């Protein structure tokens, strides 16, 4: 081997390793400023939608953003990889007077291809002291093709806000907590094997929760909950209510841990700005797996004297349409989860 050829091989080896190193940012344990710096660096580096994926590794710890809101991911193909779902916690606590669906988000995304794994986003606004409204978003997604894998979203009202009319989102084995309209917005979102946890509607447990408030306007499927579990904390709850436009929300193979807390008629009939709600359930089960789906459940949605009667129990042929490949024919999020989960494990072993 000539000296020039040997030098070229060494140079290419060093170059490839420096490029790989630039794609991994390790956050200082429990250091919120370090986390914000990492997000800022990734945003600046990945301005192109075709940019190579960059990984932000976050060790277990509390990353307390205090009153900081709207920490925004603007870059593309960025991965936030925590060490564990319950012990890597990114938290903010906006003052009560700042509450609002567009004002409070712990993390806001405007990029394409965001991937989050093994972490918690918590908006700790003092909900029970907020009075009539306590809108505090843990994750506001104005981007598209976002994936949440083993991510816990913690808040009460408006916890998860899909804020892109054409957005596509996939959540796998994730956990979402809240009270009223805590999964809200538009676009197509597929919740796969997720846990939905309804918290106490009020400090004393009285009142009623509504899980989802979709406002689907430009996409076909809306919110699809597939093989999810609903855990209930005291207050009665309903599946969904219409926000505006043509809201779509379906629950397939849902397991209810406290089916007696599901308040009739199961979906909220009073629309906020619409009666055109496509709300369905299929093969609902109790905690033991017994099918408890009613044979029929016609809900009459009402608004300003108008009525729209809808059969909310889905037929077999309808349910068969709700396959992941049908909903996202040009995107394979489950394959991405498998690939990036393996990548995350290797990176954590190397760097954490």
ABEGO torsion letter per residue (X at the ends): XBAAAAAAAAAAAAAAAAAAAAABBBBBBGBAAAAAAAAAAAAAABABAABBBBBBBBBBEBBBAEABBGBBBABBGBBBBBABAAABBBBBBBBAAABEAAAABABBBABBGBBBBGBBBBBABBAAAAEABBBBBABBBABBGBBBBGBBBBBABGABBBABAABBBBBBGBBBBEABGABBEBEBBBBBGBBBBBBBABAAGBEBBBABBBABAABAAEBBBBGBBBBBBGBBBBABBBABEBBBBBBBGBBBABAAABBOAGBBABBAABABBBBBBBGBBBAAGBBABBABBBBBBBBGGBBBBBBABBBAAAAAABBAAAABAABBAAAAAAAAAAAAAAAAAAAX
